[in-house]
Amino acid sequence: MSDNINKKVLLVGAGQMAVDHYKVLKALNCDVTVVGRSKSSALSFEEKTDFKIHEGGLELFLQQNKLHFDAAVVSVGMEVLAITTTQLLNSGFKTILVEKPAGMNRSEIEALATLSTQLEAAVFVAYNRRFYASVLKAKEVIALDGGLSSFNFEFTEWAHTIEPLDKKPGIKENWLLANSSHVIDLAFFVGGIPTKMNSFTSGNLSWHEKAVFSGAGKTTEDILFSYQANWAGPGRWGVEFITKKSRLYLRPLEELHIQLKGTVAVNKMELDQSHEKNFKPGLFLQNQYFLKGDFTNFKTIQEQAQMTAVYEQIAKGN
């Protein structure tokens, strides 16, 4: 697939994630216009990229804009993801990539899904870990092995590092959706959507109503899965996929290790991570496929709306 895309892209946002998107878009030879809100964020973006952006926010830009864009990428704070995407939809944008989780809560995400359906627009949620070299290779091995038998995942968060963070109201309270959904989405992306699941929670933290999570169920393909996380103790994100021939370990998610049936040895697999050395992992292929119109590995906003019920059950228990 050629790296020369030549699309006109509107990038909304000026934070570090927007900087990461910009670097990829420029590497793809896109004509990029960037819109930020404050002068300070605009200056910070320019210092990191040597590129001048539009200040004053999206609403002002849309009022004055006379340009045509092929697509938009939304990379703003979680508290304004849905608002920003709604503005773009109402102004006529038909192809939008919005950073996860696309809204603050279930109602915002569902409203966004309804609007995009009504306007016949394609809105995709940017879960960049779907495009890790490790994940793509794992999917390849699973297919060669004849499919999955089962899988399990852990989404432990480091509570001691999250507690002091200065976040907008509602973000820490919805941390599973805001952050842990990265690994949950990845597990179900490969393993299938859950059709039946029992979920349990216990404990609490100063900033979150639950601390320990566990559960199990089966997916649409009748594949059994289990999960656990303990935000009050040590741990890290991880996923294990089991076939009849192999056990695949993604821990950390950027790496892939394999254990073959009949052996105890766990070996690291070689991956083509050339893009992940120069850009934020997963971002290059994600944006490349998005702008090429290959949406096979993407999550639509409608699918994200359906999954919010799953996230809520995991966060709160049955």
Secondary structure, DSSP 8 states (H G I E B T S, - for coil): --S----EEEEE--SHHHHHHHHHHHHTT-EEEEE-SSHHHHHHHHHHHS---B-S-HHHHHHH-----SEEEE---GGGHHHHHHHHHHTT--EEEEETTSSSSHHHHHHHHHHHHHTT-EEEEE-GGGG-HHHHHHHHHHHHTTS-SEEEEE----HHHHTT----TTTTTTHIIIIIHHHHHHHHHHH--EEEEEEEEE---SS-S--EEEEEEEETT--EEEEEEETTS----EEEEE-SSEEEEESSTT--EEEETT----EE-----HHHHHSSTTHHHHHHHHHHT--TT-EEHHHHHHHHHHHHHHHH--
